[in-house]
Amino acid sequence: MPSARKSILVVDDNPGMADTLTDILQAGECEAATAHSGDVAVRMLIVMAAHTRDGLVQEAETRSGFPVPPKPLDLQRVLALATSATA
């Protein structure tokens, strides 16, 4: 039986950025959904941050157990994180 594709939620207030990254992830091994605001994704894991307050990234990483990649995106790093997070 083939394994189920793992899900990733892409959250960004820039629709072009979010939609492009979602398309890239969907072309690979991931099922990806998009939210264009934090309000839409409030109950979901947010994995990338452009602006943060002190300690927010560390708190998110501690609570989720996953790294929070900053912008600008290093696409190779994001894809590697997505692969390891969904393994």
Order of alpha helices (4+ residues) and beta strands (2+ residues): beta-alpha-beta-alpha-alpha
